[in-house]
Amino acid sequence: MPLFDQLILHLDAPPHDGPWNMAADQAWLEQSELPVLRVYRWTEPTATIGYAQNLTKLAGTLPQWPIVRRWTGGGVVLHDADYTYSVIVPAVHPWSQTNPLDSYRLVHESLAKALDDGSRLAGPEDLIENPFCFVAPAMHDVVRGQVKVAGAGQRRGKLGLLHQGSVQQVTLAEEFWPRWAARLAANVRVTQEMTASMIERANELTEKRYSLASWLNEREDAL
């Protein structure tokens, strides 16, 4: 059964750098009135760290790539050959109030079914402690055998629900995303563009939050 009545599928084809990708997700969350599945790419290999992670403690473990702090939780994610997406549910939509464990499970359950390759949700027997997301399956991550293929970080608050996910160690065709979108919602509207106001807000968030060293190191911004 679909999770939403309506969904915007944003196929964001041009690659962006890490700060702009994080800013675009937040701009959608702030300004959309409908749930969004945003699929996006990176201009270069990039590491994202979870909102609560301590960058100093990660010193020496990260590759020599650009690093950006996400607004969502979770661990370190290396974005190189992965497929990156976000499920964005604004506060005006009741689904944004879904229990955190349930929202994580339901999104990943839908993703696992769309993969249609024997993937399943991780259970207690699969859990591992590690600061790197794809080394350590969490409850309700997507695994295939003993290999983690999808994980995510979430944030919920007055703006709504943001679920930032990565799919790795599988090969996805372009038609996968419309197919999954059709599982997520009964009615899907596809777009390749953000509105002018969203782009303006994303640029502001890039400049005043996600590109700042103070955000990366101390979670402090200029907003």
C-alpha positions as CSV (number, residue, x, y, z in Angstrom):
1,M,0.0,0.0,0.0
2,P,1.4,3.4,-0.9
3,L,2.6,5.7,1.9
4,F,1.3,8.9,0.3
5,D,-1.5,10.0,-1.9
6,Q,0.7,12.3,-3.9
7,L,4.4,12.6,-4.4
8,I,6.8,14.9,-6.3
9,L,9.7,12.9,-7.9
10,H,12.6,15.3,-8.3
11,L,15.2,13.8,-10.6
12,D,18.0,16.3,-10.0
13,A,20.2,15.3,-12.8
14,P,23.1,17.9,-12.7
15,P,25.6,16.9,-10.0
16,H,26.1,19.3,-7.1
17,D,28.7,19.7,-4.4
18,G,28.0,18.5,-0.8
19,P,26.9,21.8,0.7
20,W,24.4,22.5,-2.1
21,N,22.9,19.0,-2.0
22,M,22.3,19.3,1.8
23,A,20.8,22.8,1.2
24,A,18.5,21.7,-1.6
25,D,17.0,19.0,0.7
26,Q,16.3,21.6,3.4
27,A,14.8,24.1,0.8
28,W,12.4,21.4,-0.4
29,L,11.4,20.6,3.2
30,E,10.8,24.3,4.0
31,Q,8.8,25.1,0.9
32,S,7.0,22.0,-0.5
33,E,3.4,21.3,0.4
34,L,3.7,17.6,-0.8
35,P,6.1,14.8,0.0
36,V,9.1,14.6,-2.3
37,L,11.5,11.9,-3.4
38,R,14.6,13.7,-4.5
39,V,17.3,11.7,-6.4
40,Y,20.6,13.5,-6.8
41,R,24.3,13.2,-7.6
42,W,27.7,14.6,-6.5
43,T,30.3,16.6,-8.4
44,E,33.1,14.6,-6.7
45,P,33.5,11.9,-4.1
46,T,32.2,13.3,-0.8
47,A,31.8,12.1,2.8
48,T,28.8,13.2,4.8
49,I,28.7,12.9,8.6
50,G,25.7,12.7,10.8
51,Y,24.5,15.8,12.7
52,A,25.6,14.5,16.1
53,Q,29.0,13.1,15.1
54,N,32.2,14.5,16.4
55,L,34.5,15.4,13.6
56,T,37.6,15.4,15.8
57,K,36.9,11.8,16.9
58,L,36.7,10.8,13.2
59,A,40.1,12.3,12.4
60,G,42.3,9.9,10.6
61,T,39.4,7.6,9.6
62,L,37.9,9.7,6.7
63,P,39.2,9.8,3.2
64,Q,40.8,12.9,1.8
65,W,37.5,14.0,0.3
66,P,35.3,17.0,0.8
67,I,33.3,16.5,4.0
68,V,29.9,18.0,4.8
69,R,27.8,17.7,7.9
70,R,24.2,16.5,7.3
71,W,21.2,18.0,9.1
72,T,20.1,14.4,9.8
73,G,21.5,11.8,12.2
74,G,23.3,8.6,11.4
75,G,26.9,7.8,10.7
76,V,29.5,8.5,8.0
77,V,28.4,7.9,4.5
78,L,30.9,7.8,1.6
79,H,29.2,9.1,-1.6
80,D,31.2,7.9,-4.6
81,A,29.5,5.1,-6.6
82,D,26.4,5.2,-4.5
83,Y,22.8,6.3,-5.4
84,T,21.7,9.1,-3.2
85,Y,18.1,10.1,-2.5
86,S,16.0,11.9,0.1
87,V,12.4,11.4,1.2
88,I,11.1,14.8,2.3
89,V,7.8,15.2,4.1
90,P,6.8,18.8,5.0
91,A,5.1,19.5,8.3
92,V,1.8,20.3,6.6
93,H,1.5,16.6,5.7
94,P,0.3,14.3,8.5
95,W,2.8,11.6,7.6
96,S,5.6,13.8,8.9
97,Q,4.4,12.9,12.4
98,T,4.9,9.2,11.9
99,N,6.8,7.5,14.8
100,P,10.6,7.6,14.0
101,L,11.0,3.8,14.0
102,D,7.9,3.3,11.9
103,S,8.9,6.0,9.3
104,Y,12.4,4.5,8.9
105,R,10.9,1.0,8.6
106,L,8.2,1.9,6.2
107,V,10.5,3.8,3.8
108,H,13.1,1.0,3.8
109,E,10.4,-1.7,3.5
110,S,9.1,0.1,0.4
111,L,12.7,0.4,-1.0
112,A,13.5,-3.2,-0.4
113,K,10.4,-4.3,-2.3
114,A,11.2,-2.0,-5.2
115,L,14.8,-3.5,-5.4
116,D,13.1,-6.9,-5.9
117,D,16.5,-8.7,-5.5
118,G,16.0,-10.6,-2.2
119,S,16.8,-7.6,-0.1
120,R,15.3,-7.5,3.4
121,L,15.2,-5.3,6.5
122,A,17.9,-5.8,9.0
123,G,17.0,-7.4,12.3
124,P,18.7,-7.5,15.7
125,E,21.0,-10.3,14.5
126,D,22.4,-8.0,11.8
127,L,23.3,-5.0,14.0
128,I,27.0,-3.8,14.3
129,E,28.4,-0.8,16.1
130,N,30.6,1.4,13.9
131,P,30.7,5.1,13.1
132,F,30.7,4.3,9.3
133,C,27.1,3.8,8.2
134,F,27.7,1.1,5.6
135,V,29.9,-1.0,7.8
136,A,27.3,-1.1,10.5
137,P,23.7,-2.1,9.7
138,A,21.1,-0.5,12.0
139,M,17.6,-1.8,12.7
140,H,15.5,-1.7,9.6
141,D,18.3,-0.9,7.2
142,V,18.2,-2.8,3.9
143,V,20.5,-5.8,3.6
144,R,21.0,-8.4,1.0
145,G,22.3,-11.5,2.7
146,Q,24.9,-10.1,5.1
147,V,25.6,-7.0,3.0
148,K,24.1,-3.6,3.8
149,V,22.8,-2.0,0.6
150,A,20.7,0.9,2.0
151,G,20.8,3.1,5.0
152,A,19.7,6.6,6.0
153,G,19.7,9.4,8.5
154,Q,16.5,11.1,9.6
155,R,15.5,14.4,11.2
156,R,12.1,15.5,12.3
157,G,11.0,18.8,13.7
158,K,8.8,21.8,13.1
159,L,9.6,21.8,9.4
160,G,8.6,18.1,9.0
161,L,10.5,14.9,8.3
162,L,13.8,14.6,6.3
163,H,15.0,11.1,5.4
164,Q,18.4,11.2,3.6
165,G,19.4,7.8,2.2
166,S,22.0,6.0,0.2
167,V,21.9,2.8,-1.8
168,Q,25.2,1.1,-2.4
169,Q,26.7,-2.2,-3.7
170,V,23.9,-2.7,-6.2
171,T,23.3,-1.4,-9.7
172,L,20.2,0.6,-10.4
173,A,18.7,1.4,-13.8
174,E,17.2,4.8,-14.4
175,E,13.7,3.4,-14.3
176,F,14.2,2.2,-10.7
177,W,13.3,5.6,-9.3
178,P,9.9,6.1,-11.1
179,R,9.1,2.5,-10.1
180,W,9.9,3.1,-6.5
181,A,8.0,6.4,-6.5
182,A,5.0,4.5,-7.8
183,R,5.2,2.3,-4.7
184,L,5.5,5.3,-2.4
185,A,2.5,7.2,-3.8
186,A,-0.7,6.7,-5.7
187,N,0.0,9.8,-7.8
188,V,3.5,10.9,-8.8
189,R,4.5,14.2,-10.5
190,V,8.0,14.2,-12.0
191,T,10.1,17.3,-12.1
192,Q,13.7,18.1,-12.9
193,E,13.6,21.6,-11.6
194,M,13.3,23.4,-8.3
195,T,11.3,26.6,-8.1
196,A,13.2,29.9,-8.2
197,S,12.4,30.6,-4.5
198,M,13.7,27.1,-3.6
199,I,17.0,27.7,-5.5
200,E,17.4,31.1,-3.8
201,R,16.9,29.5,-0.4
202,A,19.2,26.6,-1.2
203,N,21.9,29.2,-2.2
204,E,21.4,31.0,1.1
205,L,21.6,27.8,3.1
206,T,24.7,26.8,1.2
207,E,26.4,30.1,2.0
208,K,25.3,30.5,5.6
209,R,25.2,26.9,6.9
210,Y,26.4,23.9,4.9
211,S,29.6,25.4,3.4
212,L,30.8,26.9,6.7
213,A,33.7,25.4,8.7
214,S,31.8,26.4,11.8
215,W,28.9,24.1,10.7
216,L,31.2,21.2,9.9
217,N,33.1,21.5,13.2
218,E,30.7,23.0,15.7
219,R,27.2,22.8,14.1
220,E,27.1,26.6,14.2
221,D,25.8,28.6,11.2
222,A,25.2,32.2,10.2
223,L,21.4,32.0,9.9
